[in-house]
Amino acid sequence: SAGLTEEQKEFQKVALDFASKEMAPHMAEWDEKEIFPVETMRKAAQLGFGGIYVKPDVGGSGLSRLDTSIIFEALSTGCTSTTAYMSIHNMCVWMIDTFGNEEQRRRFCPSLCSMERFASYCLTEPGSGSDAASLLTSAQRRGDTYVLNGSKAFISGGGDSDVYVVMCRTGGPGPKGISCLVLEKGTPGLSFGKKERKVGWNSQPTRAVIFEDCVVPVGNRLGAEGQGFGIAMKGLNGGRINIASCSLGAAHASVLLAQEHLTVRKQFGEPLANNQYLQFRLAEMATRLVAARLMVRNAARALQEGREDAVVLCSMAKLFATDECFEICNQALQMHGGYGYLKDYAVQQFVRDIRVHQILEGTNEVMRMIVARNLLQG
């Protein structure tokens, strides 16, 4: 909490308390039984965590990107998988709040901020992941409607959530031909693939989202035709900060678990905590965690202020934090020895849940491309 205002420390405390009481005791069960903890998330929404950086006039909390990062980091100490879904949901509501007209904001945002309804973000396709501008899902204009055909892959909440923010092609090839539509579950022609079996992130369902002659009113389009790719990328800048923050929470929890294990576990007649090698590794883990946290918070401030360097700082923070925090969690597992590989110990779940953070919201290879391009363009 160093460097935070009193108000931010209060947000952090509320989120940490919620994580320890409402999430951590159920984390292993949600993972094992693949439970989507709807009621727990609705309790979180009562604290204002369903639309953290959404404007208050439609039910949001109206907080800053830094406030949001602090909250997601704290919640992630209780269950990284559930918090990561909440971060995606928040990104979707922000996109509707920011790019929607007044009618759209008032129609969608209040029930999403309360988490009465849940949202999913639909960009990735079976054939276009990192190359998002090549997406093929088409939306053909017919009078006052669009007819959607295509499919999206790896959609968090897919099949269980109620609102889908979909990037689709309304024009020619490339990013300028992409628009953004909001679909509701139950729309004829909207269906879902099988529930994917994943290494981690098991408290949130992941499915393909399929459109077969799916008719959507033109009134469900966010912004103008051709603005979809820009909307998607602006959403992802914040999404990268959010997912990096979830990584910080997992790493923070893992450092504490390692610290406790080194204190209570004995080998060769003395606690592991007396071993200087392990002391040094623990010190390195804590140092890397603090460095990653500072990078994420710096990028969150830049994004909030609309600074010119915000995009590259968000990319750097996502790259650095997700890589470093995975290594921290993995090292914490190593310190547990054989116990770390047992599902009775939480550290292995943090390792499994955090691994995908290096892939989604733009792979870390794409983050390197963004940073390099920025440097070489001077």
C-alpha atoms as one frame of an Amber mdcrd trajectory, in Angstrom:
protein
   0.000   0.000   0.000   3.050   2.293  -0.115   2.330   5.500  -2.023  -1.439
   5.039  -1.994  -3.937   7.602  -0.733  -6.056   6.858   2.334  -9.044   6.250
   0.063  -7.067   3.762  -2.057  -5.886   1.959   1.081  -9.549   1.619   2.063
 -10.475   0.130  -1.353  -7.566  -2.254  -0.967  -8.617  -3.336   2.536 -12.231
  -3.947   1.460 -11.047  -6.036  -1.516  -8.517  -8.008   0.568 -11.145  -8.746
   3.215 -13.582  -9.915   0.531 -10.872 -12.084  -1.056  -9.925 -13.758   2.232
 -13.491 -14.352   3.467 -15.570 -14.917   0.326 -13.096 -16.259  -2.261 -10.030
 -17.985  -0.782 -12.025 -20.589   1.235 -13.779 -21.724  -1.978 -10.946 -21.297
  -4.506  -9.961 -24.991  -4.614 -13.582 -26.208  -4.856 -14.413 -23.775  -7.673
 -11.348 -25.075  -9.518 -11.964 -28.759  -8.870 -15.697 -28.721  -9.679 -15.434
 -25.988 -12.346 -17.996 -23.789 -10.582 -18.762 -20.332 -11.976 -19.321 -18.473
  -8.666 -22.139 -16.182  -9.769 -23.459 -15.334  -6.306 -19.987 -14.515  -4.951
 -19.379 -12.154  -7.871 -22.741 -10.495  -7.256 -21.657  -9.914  -3.651 -18.491
  -8.295  -5.028 -20.671  -6.120  -7.266 -22.505  -4.864  -4.156 -19.128  -3.440
  -3.093 -18.854  -1.640  -6.441 -16.608  -4.174  -8.185 -18.925  -4.913 -11.138
 -18.239  -1.632 -12.957 -15.197  -0.221 -11.204 -14.173   2.332 -13.845 -17.658
   2.873 -15.275 -19.422   6.227 -14.776 -21.692   6.451 -11.699 -24.801   7.605
 -13.613 -25.278   4.059 -14.971 -24.332   2.225 -11.779 -20.540   2.252 -11.992
 -18.090   3.197  -9.258 -16.343   5.896 -11.319 -12.886   4.979 -10.002  -9.520
   5.470 -11.690  -7.409   2.881 -13.514  -4.988   2.860 -10.564  -7.852   2.241
  -8.125  -8.974  -0.601 -10.391  -5.501  -2.152 -10.453  -5.308  -2.059  -6.654
  -8.711  -3.748  -6.345  -8.002  -6.515  -8.873  -4.617  -7.252  -7.284  -6.274
  -7.597  -3.879  -9.170  -9.765  -5.135  -6.769 -12.024  -7.024  -5.123 -13.116
  -3.752  -8.419 -14.919  -3.034  -9.039 -16.490  -6.457  -7.097 -15.424  -9.528
  -9.367 -17.215 -12.010 -12.574 -15.568 -10.749 -10.944 -12.134 -10.507  -9.597
 -12.445 -14.049 -13.134 -13.070 -15.347 -14.366 -10.052 -13.363 -11.643  -7.964
 -15.019 -12.890  -8.998 -18.488 -16.489  -8.248 -17.463 -15.413  -4.793 -16.236
 -13.642  -4.129 -19.541 -16.819  -4.976 -21.491 -19.000  -2.681 -19.360 -16.444
   0.131 -19.760 -16.543  -0.282 -23.551 -20.345   0.065 -23.595 -20.186   2.992
 -21.165 -17.462   4.782 -23.142 -18.437   4.117 -26.765 -22.178   3.514 -26.477
 -24.847   6.188 -26.883 -27.097   7.186 -23.972 -29.762   4.620 -24.829 -27.196
   1.800 -24.992 -25.503   2.882 -21.756 -28.792   2.916 -19.859 -30.010  -0.330
 -21.425 -26.910  -2.412 -20.695 -24.708  -0.888 -17.980 -26.853  -0.904 -14.807
 -27.580  -4.664 -14.888 -23.927  -5.376 -15.773 -22.544  -3.164 -12.999 -24.724
  -5.022 -10.472 -23.657  -8.314 -12.103 -27.302  -9.251 -12.421 -26.050  -9.947
 -15.944 -22.532 -10.918 -17.033 -20.538  -9.882 -20.108 -18.027 -11.542 -22.447
 -15.522 -10.049 -24.872 -15.463 -11.629 -28.341 -12.398 -10.780 -30.440 -10.285
 -13.940 -30.921 -11.270 -16.397 -33.660 -10.074 -19.922 -34.476  -7.876 -18.482
 -37.238  -7.031 -15.027 -35.833  -5.466 -14.647 -32.411  -2.531 -12.257 -32.338
  -3.456 -10.997 -35.830  -6.809  -9.642 -34.658  -7.189  -7.334 -37.683  -7.622
 -10.409 -39.915 -10.819 -11.565 -38.182 -13.447 -13.084 -40.496 -16.743 -13.007
 -38.559 -18.965 -10.996 -40.905 -21.914  -8.685 -40.240 -23.870  -7.801 -43.382
 -26.177  -4.803 -43.184 -29.806  -5.487 -44.101 -31.982  -2.478 -43.434 -32.064
  -1.822 -39.696 -30.230  -5.039 -38.834 -26.932  -6.851 -39.274 -26.743 -10.564
 -40.092 -23.778 -12.143 -38.312 -21.942 -15.266 -39.460 -18.734 -16.720 -38.044
 -17.316 -17.852 -34.728 -15.167 -16.693 -31.821 -12.777 -18.880 -29.814 -11.615
 -19.014 -26.169 -14.409 -16.754 -24.902 -14.366 -16.373 -21.111 -17.897 -16.729
 -19.759 -19.074 -18.049 -23.114 -22.459 -19.745 -22.803 -22.998 -18.578 -19.216
 -22.768 -14.812 -19.664 -25.661 -12.714 -20.930 -24.085  -9.952 -23.043 -21.443
 -10.387 -25.784 -19.321  -7.502 -27.076 -18.432  -8.763 -30.561 -15.862  -7.508
 -33.069 -17.000  -8.294 -36.613 -16.299  -7.340 -40.209 -18.776  -4.885 -41.747
 -16.375  -3.567 -44.399 -13.258  -4.533 -46.346 -10.129  -6.305 -45.090  -7.915
  -4.897 -42.351  -8.693  -2.981 -39.159 -10.826  -0.272 -40.832 -13.447  -2.828
 -41.853 -14.212  -3.901 -38.278 -17.221  -2.788 -36.206 -18.411  -3.565 -32.687
 -21.833  -5.069 -31.924 -23.444  -5.958 -28.592 -25.448  -9.209 -28.603 -27.671
 -10.641 -25.921 -27.946 -14.306 -25.014 -31.054 -15.810 -26.551 -30.604 -14.007
 -29.884 -31.670 -16.477 -32.622 -28.611 -17.872 -34.405 -26.318 -17.390 -31.381
 -24.966 -20.691 -30.038 -21.977 -22.026 -28.120 -19.374 -24.750 -28.460 -18.467
 -27.331 -25.829 -17.011 -26.175 -22.532 -13.226 -26.233 -22.918 -11.087 -28.278
 -20.512  -8.309 -26.003 -19.296  -5.130 -26.206 -17.219  -6.327 -23.346 -15.008
  -8.994 -20.625 -14.976 -11.494 -23.359 -14.126 -13.877 -21.147 -12.124 -14.900
 -19.486 -15.396 -16.329 -21.369 -18.386 -14.639 -20.985 -21.773 -16.470 -21.814
 -24.996 -16.577 -20.966 -28.670 -19.297 -18.446 -29.548 -20.975 -19.224 -32.890
 -23.088 -16.963 -35.127 -25.306 -18.520 -37.807 -27.468 -15.938 -39.600 -27.672
 -14.139 -36.279 -29.823 -10.987 -36.649 -28.733  -7.991 -34.543 -30.348  -4.509
 -34.582 -28.188  -1.667 -35.924 -29.059   0.014 -32.615 -26.717  -2.493 -30.901
 -23.628  -1.165 -32.695 -21.129   0.711 -30.516 -19.796   3.784 -32.339 -19.785
   4.096 -36.120 -19.055   1.396 -38.674 -15.312   0.834 -38.933 -14.538   1.979
 -35.377 -14.581  -1.523 -33.900 -10.870  -2.224 -34.050 -10.045   1.037 -32.287
 -12.630   0.262 -29.599 -11.145  -3.228 -29.167  -7.596  -1.923 -28.780  -8.607
   0.805 -26.312 -10.388  -1.838 -24.278  -7.315  -4.066 -24.335  -5.000  -1.330
 -23.038  -7.006  -1.363 -19.826  -7.418  -5.132 -20.013  -3.641  -5.539 -20.016
  -3.339  -3.507 -16.820  -6.178  -5.525 -15.284  -4.702  -8.934 -16.099  -1.239
  -7.793 -14.950  -2.875  -6.740 -11.673  -4.398 -10.209 -11.309  -0.896 -11.626
 -11.767   0.388  -9.369  -8.974  -2.246 -10.748  -6.615  -1.352 -14.352  -7.399
   2.357 -13.622  -6.895   1.692 -11.748  -3.648  -0.305 -14.700  -2.278   2.401
 -17.139  -3.420   5.171 -15.189  -1.667   3.163 -15.352   1.569   2.584 -19.101
   1.123   6.316 -19.655   0.524   7.217 -17.505   3.516   4.920 -19.576   5.750
   6.167 -22.904   4.378   9.824 -21.986   4.888   9.033 -21.103   8.504   7.166
 -24.300   9.442   8.908 -26.953   7.294  12.043 -28.546   8.711  14.823 -30.331
   6.860  18.157 -31.553   8.224  17.008 -30.630  11.721  16.192 -26.963  11.174
  13.562 -24.795   9.474  13.989 -24.171   5.748  13.904 -20.473   6.630  17.438
 -20.840   8.028  18.784 -21.853   4.608  20.536 -18.839   3.096  19.908 -19.932
  -0.493  16.163 -20.020   0.153  16.340 -16.703   2.012  17.962 -15.148  -1.061
  15.358 -16.644  -3.414  12.536 -15.315  -1.227  14.174 -11.879  -1.225  14.421
 -11.968  -5.035  10.752 -12.956  -5.327   9.631 -10.071  -3.129  11.872  -7.630
  -5.017  10.540  -8.712  -8.409   6.977  -8.468  -7.128   7.477  -4.877  -5.973
   9.181  -3.945  -9.263   6.289  -5.430 -11.266   3.726  -3.670  -9.061   5.413
  -0.299  -9.627   5.407  -0.833 -13.398   1.716  -1.745 -13.424   0.714   1.220
 -11.285   2.812   3.592 -13.391   1.087   2.334 -16.567  -2.346   2.621 -14.891
  -1.665   6.288 -14.115  -0.497   6.924 -17.693  -3.679   5.338 -19.078  -5.878
   7.330 -16.699  -4.175  10.578 -17.735  -4.451   9.739 -21.439  -0.700  10.153
 -21.912   0.909   9.556 -25.292   3.133   6.798 -23.884   0.208   4.940 -22.238
  -0.056   2.179 -24.874   3.614   1.228 -24.713   3.686   1.456 -20.908   0.623
  -0.823 -20.666   2.360  -3.291 -22.993   5.588  -3.155 -20.966   3.703  -3.612
 -17.692   1.695  -6.557 -19.015   4.828  -8.217 -20.424   6.972  -7.681 -17.331
   4.356  -8.374 -14.650   2.887 -11.535 -16.166   6.340 -13.028 -16.883   7.815
 -12.107 -13.504   4.761 -13.094 -11.481   4.578 -16.507 -13.140   8.218 -17.078
 -12.181   7.466 -15.975  -8.610   4.548 -18.414  -8.316   6.587 -21.199  -9.897
   9.482 -20.571  -7.486   7.049 -20.615  -4.561   5.856 -24.042  -5.731   9.480
 -25.225  -5.931  10.068 -24.083  -2.356   7.176 -26.303  -1.244   8.963 -29.338
  -2.698   6.674 -32.301  -3.344   3.896 -30.663  -1.340   3.713 -27.857  -3.898
   2.590 -30.371  -6.514  -0.382 -31.524  -4.442  -3.791 -29.994  -4.996  -4.195
 -29.700  -1.220  -1.747 -26.775  -1.414  -2.963 -23.530  -2.983   0.357 -22.610
  -4.585  -0.107 -25.057  -7.494  -3.437 -23.430  -8.382  -1.887 -19.987  -8.535
   0.738 -21.405 -10.937  -1.968 -22.967 -13.156  -4.267 -19.942 -13.077  -1.564
 -17.374 -13.794   0.100 -19.176 -16.715  -2.480 -18.060 -19.286  -1.897 -14.385
 -18.419   1.221 -14.522 -20.615  -1.023 -15.462 -23.563  -4.282 -13.510 -23.376
  -5.028  -9.783 -23.790  -2.268  -9.895 -26.417   0.494 -12.493 -26.081   3.740
 -11.372 -24.494   5.380 -11.784 -27.894   2.950  -9.179 -29.257   3.770  -6.941
 -26.259   7.426  -7.113 -27.312   6.440  -6.167 -30.873   4.511  -3.109 -29.633
   7.406  -1.942 -27.463   9.995  -2.533 -30.204   7.900  -0.723 -32.806   7.561
   2.253 -30.473  11.330   2.373 -29.888  12.288   2.023 -33.542   9.834   4.671
 -34.704  11.610   7.086 -32.377
